[in-house]
Amino acid sequence: MSKDATAAQTPDDAPAETNGAAAGGESLRRVAVASFIGTAIEFYDFYIYGTAAALVLNQAFFPTLDPVNATLASFSTYAVAFAARPLGSVVFGHFGDRVGRKSVLVASLLLMGLSTACVGLLPGYGTWGIWAPLLLIALRFLQGIGLGGEWGGAALLAVEHAPRTRRGLYAAFPQLGPSVGFFAATGVFWLLSSALDDAAFRSWGWRVPFLLSFLLVGVGLFVRLKISETPVFTKVLDAQEASKAPAVEVLRRHPRELLLGAGGMIVAYGLFYTATTYCLAYATGTLGISRNTMLGLSLVACLFLAAGTWLAATRSDAAGRRRLILAGSVLAALWGLVLFPLLDTGRPALIALGIGGALFCMGVVYGPMGAYLPELFSARVRYSGASLAYNLGGVLGGAVAPLVATRLQSAYGSSSVGWYVSAMAAVSLLCVLALPETRERELV
């Protein structure tokens, strides 16, 4: 069979030979669907906070501050979750590497979903005073803990069930979760913003996306409880080789992979949160573009993210993970220089092109990472290692991006934000250059 014909196989067509046959003959399609739905729900929960932070949380929870400082305060609560994500990686990674991937994924989904839904029930500053923003920060911290344990488990669920020659294809499914989660989050906000007047939207409409999380958690649990443990980790348990302190072992045996892997993720996070959360606030607050227009343009741009993610992830089985990640980093460095000139035109088509191009570059980097980061670590510490690398990259690239961008634009103009994006891409490029190709590795 030719490479092109093989690459076109769907999950159910994939060869029966895997890293260890799926437990009980379990359908590989079910594994792909479970990893996809779980990440889509968890990232929906995470992204609705970012949209709300850009549009309404500054007035709902920080009404006593001037507009710039209120926006910074809102983005600061947004950043809290990124600081919590490495902690979630350690906690959930510990049990994921000792007990199993499946049970930890169920726990992370519950924590993420319930803390998100509670944001929708939280009274604003006008009702609870200072307790409102403090509780908002606490709930955002719990969101971060939950998401810190989600991605690594979902990626391993797909990769450790997959045939060696199809790991990029299977990893594409959890990697598409953020695209779908972001599309759903933006779509719900766009519908509410279109259907409600401004007063109703700011009073209660923004809470609806958070409350929907109660329903989504139920759907996610239903799907995830039907899957089995991965065959790779089952072998680790059977051989009694589970690590007693996975995070410590990662730091001792894999420090290079951990730090360089985190550095490789910086540009993906930086691009996403600059092009979505910050650009949404910048366009509506500084350029005077309507909220509905920007939410609609964000929906269009999200399609570019999904396309870049799927293209790069599936092609990585033939072309190699590292090569595509490097190509995405170069594209991101170049696109950072045109992103804000396109936005500053104020023309919807060019704004969509600017944001869509940035998200496409992000997808090219992000897609292969679903297989690349797990392949960097041994099976006994893979959950902890991949999760920590992924989420440390989030702290460096995602947590500070809206904050730095707000300060740079205020002090030096929008072009400086584009140079900041290009600088993040250069850092990721150098980190991945120092790492090896992994697509031929066995998951042992």
C-alpha positions as a LaTeX table, in Angstrom:
\begin{tabular}{lrrr}
\hline
Residue & $x$ (\AA) & $y$ (\AA) & $z$ (\AA) \\
\hline
Met1 & 0.00 & 0.00 & 0.00 \\
Ser2 & 1.36 & 3.46 & $-0.85$ \\
Lys3 & 2.10 & 6.04 & 1.79 \\
Asp4 & $-0.67$ & 8.29 & 0.49 \\
Ala5 & $-3.21$ & 5.50 & 0.57 \\
Thr6 & $-2.14$ & 4.54 & 4.07 \\
Ala7 & $-2.32$ & 8.12 & 5.29 \\
Ala8 & $-5.90$ & 8.37 & 4.07 \\
Gln9 & $-7.12$ & 5.56 & 6.32 \\
Thr10 & $-9.76$ & 6.38 & 8.85 \\
Pro11 & $-9.43$ & 5.13 & 12.44 \\
Asp12 & $-11.60$ & 2.08 & 11.77 \\
Asp13 & $-9.49$ & 1.19 & 8.72 \\
Ala14 & $-6.22$ & 1.36 & 10.66 \\
Pro15 & $-4.10$ & $-1.76$ & 11.01 \\
Ala16 & $-4.92$ & $-4.04$ & 13.89 \\
Glu17 & $-1.29$ & $-3.95$ & 15.11 \\
Thr18 & $-0.99$ & $-1.25$ & 17.76 \\
Asn19 & 1.29 & $-0.45$ & 20.66 \\
Gly20 & $-0.65$ & $-3.28$ & 22.28 \\
Ala21 & $-4.10$ & $-4.11$ & 20.91 \\
Ala22 & $-6.88$ & $-2.01$ & 22.27 \\
Ala23 & $-8.22$ & $-3.69$ & 25.37 \\
Gly24 & $-11.01$ & $-6.15$ & 24.69 \\
Gly25 & $-10.93$ & $-5.43$ & 20.96 \\
Glu26 & $-12.27$ & $-1.96$ & 21.69 \\
Ser27 & $-13.08$ & 0.08 & 18.60 \\
Leu28 & $-10.35$ & 2.58 & 17.83 \\
Arg29 & $-13.05$ & 4.95 & 16.66 \\
Arg30 & $-14.50$ & 4.98 & 20.17 \\
Val31 & $-11.10$ & 5.96 & 21.58 \\
Ala32 & $-10.76$ & 8.75 & 19.02 \\
Val33 & $-14.26$ & 10.05 & 19.78 \\
Ala34 & $-13.72$ & 9.89 & 23.55 \\
Ser35 & $-10.45$ & 11.82 & 23.41 \\
Phe36 & $-11.98$ & 14.39 & 21.05 \\
Ile37 & $-15.20$ & 15.00 & 22.99 \\
Gly38 & $-13.42$ & 15.28 & 26.32 \\
Thr39 & $-10.94$ & 17.91 & 25.17 \\
Ala40 & $-13.65$ & 19.80 & 23.27 \\
Ile41 & $-15.76$ & 20.08 & 26.43 \\
Glu42 & $-12.86$ & 21.01 & 28.70 \\
Phe43 & $-11.53$ & 23.63 & 26.31 \\
Tyr44 & $-15.04$ & 25.03 & 25.83 \\
Asp45 & $-15.13$ & 25.53 & 29.58 \\
Phe46 & $-11.72$ & 27.18 & 29.54 \\
Tyr47 & $-12.37$ & 29.44 & 26.54 \\
Ile48 & $-15.71$ & 30.84 & 27.63 \\
Tyr49 & $-13.83$ & 32.42 & 30.51 \\
Gly50 & $-11.42$ & 34.08 & 28.08 \\
Thr51 & $-14.28$ & 35.48 & 26.01 \\
Ala52 & $-16.08$ & 36.72 & 29.11 \\
Ala53 & $-12.85$ & 38.25 & 30.42 \\
Ala54 & $-12.47$ & 40.24 & 27.20 \\
Leu55 & $-16.11$ & 41.39 & 27.06 \\
Val56 & $-17.76$ & 41.68 & 30.46 \\
Leu57 & $-15.87$ & 40.45 & 33.56 \\
Asn58 & $-14.03$ & 43.76 & 33.94 \\
Gln59 & $-17.32$ & 45.58 & 34.58 \\
Ala60 & $-19.03$ & 42.76 & 36.49 \\
Phe61 & $-16.21$ & 42.14 & 38.98 \\
Phe62 & $-13.92$ & 45.21 & 38.81 \\
Pro63 & $-16.28$ & 48.19 & 38.33 \\
Thr64 & $-14.30$ & 50.53 & 40.60 \\
Leu65 & $-11.18$ & 50.50 & 38.36 \\
Asp66 & $-10.51$ & 52.65 & 35.30 \\
Pro67 & $-11.00$ & 50.82 & 31.94 \\
Val68 & $-7.34$ & 49.86 & 31.33 \\
Asn69 & $-6.74$ & 48.59 & 34.86 \\
Ala70 & $-10.11$ & 46.82 & 34.93 \\
Thr71 & $-9.14$ & 45.01 & 31.73 \\
Leu72 & $-5.75$ & 44.12 & 33.20 \\
Ala73 & $-7.43$ & 42.86 & 36.38 \\
Ser74 & $-9.82$ & 40.76 & 34.30 \\
Phe75 & $-6.93$ & 39.28 & 32.31 \\
Ser76 & $-5.04$ & 38.67 & 35.57 \\
Thr77 & $-7.83$ & 36.40 & 36.83 \\
Tyr78 & $-7.61$ & 34.77 & 33.41 \\
Ala79 & $-3.88$ & 34.16 & 33.93 \\
Val80 & $-4.45$ & 32.49 & 37.33 \\
Ala81 & $-5.57$ & 29.30 & 35.61 \\
Phe82 & $-2.33$ & 29.07 & 33.68 \\
Ala83 & $-0.35$ & 29.26 & 36.90 \\
Ala84 & $-2.51$ & 26.43 & 38.26 \\
Arg85 & $-2.15$ & 24.19 & 35.22 \\
Pro86 & 1.37 & 22.88 & 36.01 \\
Leu87 & 0.11 & 21.99 & 39.49 \\
Gly88 & $-2.74$ & 20.10 & 37.86 \\
Ser89 & $-0.19$ & 18.33 & 35.69 \\
Val90 & 1.72 & 17.19 & 38.76 \\
Val91 & $-1.36$ & 16.05 & 40.68 \\
Phe92 & $-3.24$ & 14.34 & 37.87 \\
Gly93 & $-0.01$ & 13.17 & 36.22 \\
His94 & 1.00 & 11.44 & 39.46 \\
Phe95 & $-2.17$ & 9.37 & 39.53 \\
Gly96 & $-2.26$ & 8.99 & 35.74 \\
Asp97 & 1.19 & 7.38 & 35.83 \\
Arg98 & 0.40 & 5.26 & 38.89 \\
Val99 & $-3.30$ & 4.37 & 38.67 \\
Gly100 & $-4.23$ & 4.83 & 35.03 \\
Arg101 & $-5.20$ & 7.32 & 32.33 \\
Lys102 & $-8.96$ & 6.70 & 32.27 \\
Ser103 & $-9.89$ & 7.34 & 35.92 \\
Val104 & $-7.82$ & 10.53 & 36.03 \\
Leu105 & $-9.54$ & 11.86 & 32.90 \\
Val106 & $-12.94$ & 11.38 & 34.55 \\
Ala107 & $-11.79$ & 13.32 & 37.63 \\
Ser108 & $-10.32$ & 16.19 & 35.59 \\
Leu109 & $-13.54$ & 16.53 & 33.60 \\
Leu110 & $-15.62$ & 16.74 & 36.77 \\
Leu111 & $-13.38$ & 19.35 & 38.39 \\
Met112 & $-13.22$ & 21.50 & 35.28 \\
Gly113 & $-16.93$ & 21.32 & 34.51 \\
Leu114 & $-18.22$ & 22.02 & 38.00 \\
Ser115 & $-15.87$ & 24.94 & 38.66 \\
Thr116 & $-16.87$ & 26.45 & 35.31 \\
Ala117 & $-20.57$ & 26.12 & 36.01 \\
Cys118 & $-20.11$ & 27.79 & 39.39 \\
Val119 & $-18.72$ & 30.90 & 37.69 \\
Gly120 & $-22.13$ & 31.26 & 36.07 \\
Leu121 & $-23.76$ & 31.24 & 39.51 \\
Leu122 & $-21.34$ & 33.68 & 41.15 \\
Pro123 & $-22.85$ & 37.10 & 42.06 \\
Gly124 & $-20.97$ & 40.17 & 40.84 \\
Tyr125 & $-19.13$ & 42.91 & 42.73 \\
Gly126 & $-22.32$ & 44.90 & 43.23 \\
Thr127 & $-23.84$ & 42.06 & 45.29 \\
Trp128 & $-20.93$ & 40.44 & 47.14 \\
Gly129 & $-18.31$ & 43.18 & 47.04 \\
Ile130 & $-14.68$ & 42.08 & 47.28 \\
Trp131 & $-15.71$ & 38.44 & 47.84 \\
Ala132 & $-16.96$ & 38.23 & 44.26 \\
Pro133 & $-13.57$ & 38.71 & 42.52 \\
Leu134 & $-11.83$ & 36.59 & 45.20 \\
Leu135 & $-14.19$ & 33.67 & 44.57 \\
Leu136 & $-13.83$ & 34.23 & 40.83 \\
Ile137 & $-10.08$ & 33.80 & 41.21 \\
Ala138 & $-10.58$ & 30.63 & 43.27 \\
Leu139 & $-12.87$ & 29.10 & 40.64 \\
Arg140 & $-10.48$ & 30.06 & 37.87 \\
Phe141 & $-7.67$ & 28.37 & 39.81 \\
Leu142 & $-9.73$ & 25.16 & 40.01 \\
Gln143 & $-10.36$ & 25.41 & 36.27 \\
Gly144 & $-6.62$ & 25.49 & 35.75 \\
Ile145 & $-6.05$ & 22.47 & 37.97 \\
Gly146 & $-8.64$ & 20.50 & 35.98 \\
Leu147 & $-7.32$ & 21.46 & 32.56 \\
Gly148 & $-3.77$ & 20.77 & 33.72 \\
Gly149 & $-4.70$ & 17.11 & 33.99 \\
Glu150 & $-6.87$ & 16.95 & 30.88 \\
Trp151 & $-4.66$ & 17.35 & 27.85 \\
Gly152 & $-1.96$ & 14.84 & 28.77 \\
Gly153 & $-4.47$ & 12.12 & 29.53 \\
Ala154 & $-6.51$ & 12.74 & 26.38 \\
Ala155 & $-3.40$ & 12.75 & 24.18 \\
Leu156 & $-2.13$ & 9.53 & 25.78 \\
Leu157 & $-5.54$ & 7.92 & 25.41 \\
Ala158 & $-5.28$ & 8.41 & 21.64 \\
Val159 & $-1.54$ & 7.87 & 21.15 \\
Glu160 & $-1.17$ & 4.79 & 23.36 \\
His161 & $-4.02$ & 3.01 & 21.56 \\
Ala162 & $-2.77$ & 3.91 & 18.08 \\
Pro163 & $-0.59$ & 1.92 & 15.64 \\
Arg164 & 2.95 & 3.32 & 15.56 \\
Thr165 & 2.53 & 4.55 & 11.99 \\
Arg166 & $-0.76$ & 6.30 & 12.81 \\
Arg167 & $-0.03$ & 8.10 & 16.06 \\
Gly168 & $-0.19$ & 11.51 & 14.39 \\
Leu169 & $-3.60$ & 10.67 & 12.94 \\
Tyr170 & $-5.04$ & 9.56 & 16.27 \\
Ala171 & $-3.48$ & 12.46 & 18.15 \\
Ala172 & $-5.25$ & 14.79 & 15.72 \\
Phe173 & $-8.56$ & 14.04 & 17.46 \\
Pro174 & $-7.74$ & 15.41 & 20.94 \\
Gln175 & $-5.85$ & 18.24 & 19.21 \\
Leu176 & $-9.06$ & 19.24 & 17.42 \\
Gly177 & $-10.80$ & 19.62 & 20.79 \\
Pro178 & $-9.55$ & 23.19 & 21.33 \\
Ser179 & $-10.79$ & 24.24 & 17.86 \\
Val180 & $-14.25$ & 22.84 & 18.46 \\
Gly181 & $-14.34$ & 24.08 & 22.06 \\
Phe182 & $-13.36$ & 27.58 & 20.98 \\
Phe183 & $-15.90$ & 27.53 & 18.12 \\
Ala184 & $-18.66$ & 26.43 & 20.50 \\
Ala185 & $-17.70$ & 28.98 & 23.17 \\
Thr186 & $-17.55$ & 31.84 & 20.67 \\
Gly187 & $-20.73$ & 30.68 & 18.95 \\
Val188 & $-22.74$ & 30.63 & 22.17 \\
Phe189 & $-21.54$ & 34.12 & 23.08 \\
Trp190 & $-22.29$ & 35.35 & 19.55 \\
Leu191 & $-25.85$ & 33.98 & 19.69 \\
Leu192 & $-26.50$ & 35.55 & 23.08 \\
Ser193 & $-24.96$ & 38.86 & 22.05 \\
Ser194 & $-27.16$ & 38.90 & 18.94 \\
Ala195 & $-30.37$ & 37.92 & 20.74 \\
Leu196 & $-30.05$ & 40.15 & 23.83 \\
Asp197 & $-29.67$ & 43.87 & 24.28 \\
Asp198 & $-26.47$ & 45.08 & 25.91 \\
Ala199 & $-27.99$ & 45.49 & 29.37 \\
Ala200 & $-29.40$ & 41.95 & 29.41 \\
Phe201 & $-26.18$ & 40.48 & 28.07 \\
Arg202 & $-24.09$ & 42.17 & 30.77 \\
Ser203 & $-26.61$ & 41.41 & 33.50 \\
Trp204 & $-27.25$ & 37.70 & 32.98 \\
Gly205 & $-26.67$ & 36.66 & 29.36 \\
Trp206 & $-22.93$ & 36.09 & 29.79 \\
Arg207 & $-23.67$ & 33.52 & 32.51 \\
Val208 & $-25.54$ & 31.12 & 30.20 \\
Pro209 & $-22.41$ & 29.63 & 28.52 \\
Phe210 & $-21.01$ & 28.80 & 31.97 \\
Leu211 & $-24.22$ & 27.13 & 33.14 \\
Leu212 & $-24.29$ & 24.95 & 30.01 \\
Ser213 & $-21.25$ & 23.22 & 31.46 \\
Phe214 & $-23.54$ & 21.19 & 33.77 \\
Leu215 & $-25.02$ & 19.51 & 30.68 \\
Leu216 & $-21.69$ & 19.08 & 28.89 \\
Val217 & $-20.07$ & 17.36 & 31.88 \\
Gly218 & $-22.79$ & 14.73 & 31.77 \\
Val219 & $-22.14$ & 14.10 & 28.08 \\
Gly220 & $-18.39$ & 13.86 & 28.65 \\
Leu221 & $-18.74$ & 11.41 & 31.52 \\
Phe222 & $-21.07$ & 9.19 & 29.51 \\
Val223 & $-18.48$ & 8.90 & 26.73 \\
Arg224 & $-15.38$ & 8.50 & 28.89 \\
Leu225 & $-16.78$ & 5.86 & 31.19 \\
Lys226 & $-17.20$ & 3.56 & 28.17 \\
Ile227 & $-13.50$ & 3.36 & 27.28 \\
Ser228 & $-10.81$ & 1.07 & 28.69 \\
Glu229 & $-7.30$ & 1.70 & 29.97 \\
Thr230 & $-4.61$ & 2.12 & 27.31 \\
Pro231 & $-2.69$ & $-1.06$ & 26.36 \\
Val232 & 0.69 & 0.64 & 26.88 \\
Phe233 & $-0.09$ & 1.56 & 30.48 \\
Thr234 & $-1.65$ & $-1.85$ & 31.11 \\
Lys235 & 1.75 & $-3.36$ & 30.26 \\
Val236 & 3.43 & $-0.99$ & 32.71 \\
Leu237 & 1.06 & $-2.13$ & 35.48 \\
Asp238 & 1.45 & $-5.82$ & 34.58 \\
Ala239 & 5.23 & $-5.50$ & 34.77 \\
Gln240 & 4.91 & $-3.56$ & 38.06 \\
Glu241 & 6.99 & $-0.74$ & 36.58 \\
Ala242 & 4.81 & 2.21 & 37.56 \\
Ser243 & 6.85 & 5.13 & 38.90 \\
Lys244 & 6.46 & 5.95 & 42.60 \\
Ala245 & 7.15 & 9.66 & 42.06 \\
Pro246 & 6.56 & 10.45 & 38.35 \\
Ala247 & 7.13 & 14.21 & 38.55 \\
Val248 & 10.42 & 13.75 & 40.40 \\
Glu249 & 11.52 & 11.15 & 37.88 \\
Val250 & 10.70 & 13.50 & 34.99 \\
Leu251 & 12.83 & 16.24 & 36.54 \\
Arg252 & 15.68 & 13.82 & 37.19 \\
Arg253 & 15.68 & 11.81 & 33.94 \\
His254 & 13.99 & 14.07 & 31.38 \\
Pro255 & 14.80 & 17.71 & 32.27 \\
Arg256 & 15.94 & 18.53 & 28.75 \\
Glu257 & 12.81 & 17.14 & 27.09 \\
Leu258 & 10.63 & 18.87 & 29.69 \\
Leu259 & 12.12 & 22.35 & 29.29 \\
Leu260 & 12.58 & 22.26 & 25.53 \\
Gly261 & 9.12 & 20.75 & 25.03 \\
Ala262 & 7.63 & 23.57 & 27.11 \\
Gly263 & 9.58 & 26.07 & 25.04 \\
Gly264 & 8.24 & 24.53 & 21.85 \\
Met265 & 4.67 & 25.12 & 23.08 \\
Ile266 & 5.18 & 28.83 & 23.81 \\
Val267 & 4.32 & 30.04 & 20.31 \\
Ala268 & 1.12 & 27.95 & 20.12 \\
Tyr269 & $-0.20$ & 29.43 & 23.35 \\
Gly270 & 1.05 & 32.94 & 22.59 \\
Leu271 & $-0.54$ & 32.98 & 19.14 \\
Phe272 & $-3.86$ & 31.64 & 20.33 \\
Tyr273 & $-4.41$ & 33.95 & 23.28 \\
Thr274 & $-3.10$ & 37.00 & 21.45 \\
Ala275 & $-5.25$ & 36.34 & 18.38 \\
Thr276 & $-8.39$ & 35.54 & 20.36 \\
Thr277 & $-8.65$ & 36.98 & 23.87 \\
Tyr278 & $-6.42$ & 40.03 & 23.40 \\
Cys279 & $-7.51$ & 40.87 & 19.84 \\
Leu280 & $-11.16$ & 40.61 & 20.88 \\
Ala281 & $-10.59$ & 43.15 & 23.65 \\
Tyr282 & $-8.38$ & 45.34 & 21.42 \\
Ala283 & $-10.81$ & 45.43 & 18.49 \\
Thr284 & $-13.91$ & 46.13 & 20.57 \\
Gly285 & $-12.26$ & 48.52 & 23.04 \\
Thr286 & $-9.65$ & 50.37 & 20.96 \\
Leu287 & $-10.79$ & 50.04 & 17.34 \\
Gly288 & $-14.48$ & 50.43 & 18.17 \\
Ile289 & $-15.62$ & 47.34 & 16.27 \\
Ser290 & $-18.89$ & 45.89 & 17.50 \\
Arg291 & $-18.92$ & 42.87 & 19.78 \\
Asn292 & $-21.14$ & 40.88 & 17.40 \\
Thr293 & $-18.85$ & 41.55 & 14.44 \\
Met294 & $-15.74$ & 40.42 & 16.30 \\
Leu295 & $-17.39$ & 37.29 & 17.66 \\
Gly296 & $-18.53$ & 36.40 & 14.14 \\
Leu297 & $-15.05$ & 36.98 & 12.74 \\
Ser298 & $-13.60$ & 34.82 & 15.51 \\
Leu299 & $-15.91$ & 32.00 & 14.43 \\
Val300 & $-14.56$ & 32.23 & 10.89 \\
Ala301 & $-10.96$ & 32.36 & 12.13 \\
Cys302 & $-11.50$ & 29.23 & 14.19 \\
Leu303 & $-11.94$ & 27.24 & 10.98 \\
Phe304 & $-8.36$ & 28.16 & 10.07 \\
Leu305 & $-7.19$ & 26.72 & 13.39 \\
Ala306 & $-8.99$ & 23.43 & 12.79 \\
Ala307 & $-7.60$ & 23.20 & 9.25 \\
Gly308 & $-4.01$ & 23.84 & 10.35 \\
Thr309 & $-4.31$ & 21.38 & 13.24 \\
Trp310 & $-5.73$ & 18.53 & 11.17 \\
Leu311 & $-3.39$ & 19.08 & 8.23 \\
Ala312 & $-0.21$ & 19.14 & 10.30 \\
Ala313 & $-1.19$ & 16.36 & 12.73 \\
Thr314 & $-2.15$ & 13.88 & 10.03 \\
Arg315 & 0.83 & 14.74 & 7.81 \\
Ser316 & 3.25 & 14.32 & 10.69 \\
Asp317 & 3.13 & 10.53 & 10.33 \\
Ala318 & 4.81 & 10.87 & 6.93 \\
Ala319 & 6.67 & 14.18 & 7.13 \\
Gly320 & 7.75 & 14.00 & 10.78 \\
Arg321 & 6.50 & 15.94 & 13.82 \\
Arg322 & 9.58 & 18.11 & 14.24 \\
Arg323 & 9.71 & 19.34 & 10.65 \\
Leu324 & 6.11 & 20.55 & 10.71 \\
Ile325 & 6.44 & 22.21 & 14.11 \\
Leu326 & 9.52 & 24.08 & 12.86 \\
Ala327 & 7.64 & 25.16 & 9.71 \\
Gly328 & 4.74 & 26.43 & 11.83 \\
Ser329 & 7.11 & 28.41 & 14.04 \\
Val330 & 8.69 & 30.12 & 11.02 \\
Leu331 & 5.27 & 30.98 & 9.62 \\
Ala332 & 4.21 & 32.36 & 13.01 \\
Ala333 & 7.30 & 34.58 & 13.22 \\
Leu334 & 6.44 & 36.09 & 9.83 \\
Trp335 & 2.71 & 36.39 & 10.51 \\
Gly336 & 3.29 & 38.26 & 13.76 \\
Leu337 & 4.56 & 41.19 & 11.69 \\
Val338 & 1.37 & 41.47 & 9.60 \\
Leu339 & $-1.27$ & 40.57 & 12.20 \\
Phe340 & $-1.84$ & 44.02 & 13.65 \\
Pro341 & $-1.49$ & 45.99 & 10.41 \\
Leu342 & $-4.37$ & 43.84 & 9.14 \\
Leu343 & $-6.40$ & 44.44 & 12.31 \\
Asp344 & $-5.75$ & 48.18 & 12.30 \\
Thr345 & $-7.42$ & 48.56 & 8.90 \\
Gly346 & $-10.74$ & 48.04 & 10.67 \\
Arg347 & $-12.01$ & 46.10 & 7.65 \\
Pro348 & $-13.80$ & 42.85 & 8.68 \\
Ala349 & $-12.36$ & 40.75 & 5.83 \\
Leu350 & $-8.79$ & 41.76 & 6.66 \\
Ile351 & $-9.37$ & 41.29 & 10.38 \\
Ala352 & $-10.63$ & 37.76 & 9.70 \\
Leu353 & $-7.56$ & 37.14 & 7.54 \\
Gly354 & $-5.22$ & 38.42 & 10.25 \\
Ile355 & $-6.72$ & 36.36 & 13.06 \\
Gly356 & $-7.36$ & 33.34 & 10.84 \\
Gly357 & $-3.77$ & 33.34 & 9.59 \\
Ala358 & $-2.44$ & 33.51 & 13.13 \\
Leu359 & $-4.63$ & 30.60 & 14.20 \\
Phe360 & $-3.62$ & 28.56 & 11.14 \\
Cys361 & 0.05 & 29.01 & 12.10 \\
Met362 & $-0.83$ & 28.00 & 15.64 \\
Gly363 & $-2.58$ & 24.86 & 14.34 \\
Val364 & 0.47 & 23.81 & 12.31 \\
Val365 & 2.56 & 23.90 & 15.50 \\
Tyr366 & $-0.14$ & 22.51 & 17.77 \\
Gly367 & $-1.37$ & 19.59 & 15.66 \\
Pro368 & 1.83 & 17.47 & 15.74 \\
Met369 & 2.39 & 18.26 & 19.44 \\
Gly370 & $-0.34$ & 15.76 & 20.35 \\
Ala371 & 1.99 & 12.93 & 19.39 \\
Tyr372 & 5.35 & 14.70 & 19.73 \\
Leu373 & 5.26 & 15.55 & 23.44 \\
Pro374 & 4.13 & 12.05 & 24.58 \\
Glu375 & 6.80 & 10.45 & 22.37 \\
Leu376 & 9.52 & 12.42 & 24.17 \\
Phe377 & 8.89 & 10.56 & 27.47 \\
Ser378 & 8.98 & 6.94 & 28.63 \\
Ala379 & 5.73 & 5.14 & 29.41 \\
Arg380 & 6.16 & 5.11 & 33.21 \\
Val381 & 6.27 & 8.93 & 33.39 \\
Arg382 & 4.60 & 9.90 & 30.10 \\
Tyr383 & 1.46 & 11.43 & 31.63 \\
Ser384 & 3.44 & 13.67 & 33.98 \\
Gly385 & 6.14 & 14.57 & 31.46 \\
Ala386 & 3.89 & 15.44 & 28.53 \\
Ser387 & 1.40 & 17.31 & 30.73 \\
Leu388 & 4.08 & 19.35 & 32.49 \\
Ala389 & 5.77 & 20.33 & 29.22 \\
Tyr390 & 2.43 & 21.28 & 27.69 \\
Asn391 & 1.25 & 23.36 & 30.63 \\
Leu392 & 4.58 & 25.02 & 31.44 \\
Gly393 & 4.46 & 26.26 & 27.87 \\
Gly394 & 1.04 & 27.66 & 28.73 \\
Val395 & 2.42 & 29.66 & 31.63 \\
Leu396 & 5.20 & 31.12 & 29.48 \\
Gly397 & 3.14 & 31.69 & 26.35 \\
Gly398 & $-0.53$ & 31.92 & 27.31 \\
Ala399 & $-0.82$ & 33.35 & 30.81 \\
Val400 & 1.13 & 36.52 & 30.15 \\
Ala401 & 0.28 & 37.11 & 26.47 \\
Pro402 & $-2.88$ & 39.24 & 27.00 \\
Leu403 & $-1.22$ & 41.13 & 29.87 \\
Val404 & 2.00 & 41.87 & 27.97 \\
Ala405 & 0.05 & 42.72 & 24.81 \\
Thr406 & $-2.15$ & 45.20 & 26.69 \\
Arg407 & 0.89 & 46.96 & 28.18 \\
Leu408 & 2.85 & 46.96 & 24.92 \\
Gln409 & $-0.03$ & 48.39 & 22.91 \\
Ser410 & $-0.68$ & 51.06 & 25.51 \\
Ala411 & 2.98 & 52.12 & 25.61 \\
Tyr412 & 4.33 & 51.47 & 22.10 \\
Gly413 & 1.39 & 50.86 & 19.77 \\
Ser414 & $-0.06$ & 47.75 & 18.19 \\
Ser415 & 3.00 & 46.93 & 16.04 \\
Ser416 & 4.96 & 46.11 & 19.20 \\
Val417 & 2.47 & 43.31 & 19.97 \\
Gly418 & 3.24 & 41.77 & 16.59 \\
Trp419 & 6.98 & 41.81 & 17.34 \\
Tyr420 & 6.19 & 40.14 & 20.66 \\
Val421 & 4.40 & 37.32 & 18.81 \\
Ser422 & 7.37 & 36.92 & 16.46 \\
Ala423 & 9.76 & 36.77 & 19.42 \\
Met424 & 7.74 & 33.93 & 20.98 \\
Ala425 & 7.88 & 32.06 & 17.67 \\
Ala426 & 11.68 & 32.45 & 17.56 \\
Val427 & 11.99 & 30.98 & 21.07 \\
Ser428 & 9.89 & 27.95 & 20.12 \\
Leu429 & 11.86 & 27.49 & 16.91 \\
Leu430 & 15.15 & 27.33 & 18.80 \\
Cys431 & 13.76 & 24.90 & 21.40 \\
Val432 & 12.40 & 22.44 & 18.83 \\
Leu433 & 15.64 & 22.64 & 16.83 \\
Ala434 & 17.38 & 21.23 & 19.93 \\
Leu435 & 14.98 & 18.25 & 20.14 \\
Pro436 & 15.05 & 15.04 & 18.03 \\
Glu437 & 12.46 & 13.61 & 15.65 \\
Thr438 & 10.27 & 11.02 & 17.44 \\
Arg439 & 7.82 & 9.47 & 14.95 \\
Glu440 & 9.79 & 6.19 & 14.69 \\
Arg441 & 10.01 & 5.67 & 18.45 \\
Glu442 & 8.27 & 2.80 & 20.20 \\
Leu443 & 6.10 & 3.81 & 23.15 \\
Val444 & 7.98 & 1.91 & 25.87 \\
\hline
\end{tabular}
